[in-house]
Each structure stands twice: as structure tokens, then as C-alpha cells.
């Protein structure tokens, strides 16, 4: 089974692209959704112990937790040591299930794929992109988003141009869904002929 890593900066249309891979019959692992799940379940006791006051009603309050870790690299590393082993277990189960189902290709949707060295754990990388103008319009239309917050998020992400340079495949979401669907069909055709190259 070939594993495609799906990534892209905030506001590029990655979630929509992931849904279109699902529509095309490809199993997709959603890292963000898994974080949401463990923040309502098994990660709660350890996070509350490490960051007192970061949970409410038995769930992690992402705003409170973010305030405690976002400007503190040591706190962020501490959080990662709690969360990453749990995420890896879900990730591995997804891959095992996809392999057992006989899927020729699976997609792992990971926002910070390059930033965390995740490209070594996939066979090819799909980067989702759009114009800077459309990106900013999409993000600033979101609830609770400000220009300052957007700049802070972008500062933690590898620049779009660098992601595109490193990508095996690029999907441009600037022109609606049909071109994206066509591009996904094209990617799946090409990926089916690629050799496996993941290192882990």
C-alpha cells in the first residue's frame, strides 16, 4: 500500500481536498480530528496534570491550553511528549486497517508534515495551495481570526513556496472543486505506478 502525505498551509483548502480523496474512495487519516478526539478522552488527565487549569468539564479547553504553550517552546515540547505517542497509535491503527481492507493507496492528512519530518514516513507528498490573496480571505473570514493571529500561525509553518518546491504533487484550489477532482484522479493514477520510499 502506498501512503500519500497531504499537507498545506492554513487556508489553502486542504480539508476540502481531503474530503475529495475520500469521495474518490481513498481512506484518509485526519490528524486534526484525532487531536480533537484525544483532547476529549485519553489525553485529558495527563494534560491537566502537566498544565493545571487547561481542561473544563473533562475536556481540554484548546484556548486555555494554547495560552499556556503557544509562546513557550519548553511547554510545547512537554505537550508533544504527551500527545504524540497517542497520535502515533491512532495513525498506525488507521494504516493497519487500510492495509487490511486492501486499499492500494491511503492518505495521511497532516498540517505540519514537513515541519515535523513526516515526509520520511510517507511515499509521496501532496501539497495543497492557492494564491496568497485567496488564502488570507479564507482565513480572515473564520470566527475569532485576526490578522495578528494569522501572522503568528504562518510564522510557525514552512512557507508555501518551499512546500511546493519539495512536493511530489501540487493541488491548486483556486478555481473550484472540479479541477481539484480531476487533479486527484491524475495523482492517484501516477501514485499507483510509484515505488514505495518511506523510511519508517
Secondary structure, DSSP 4 states (H G I P E B T S, - for coil): -EEEEEE--TTSSHHHHHHHHHHTT-EEEEHHHHHHHHHTTTTHHHHHHHSTT-EETTEE-HHHHHHHHTT-HHHHHHHHHHHHHHHHHHHHHHHHHHHHTT-SEEEEE-TTTTTTTGGGGSSEEEEEE--HHHHHHHHHTSTT--HHHHHHHHHHS--HHHHHHH-SEEEE-TT-HHHHHHHHHHHHHHHTTSPP----
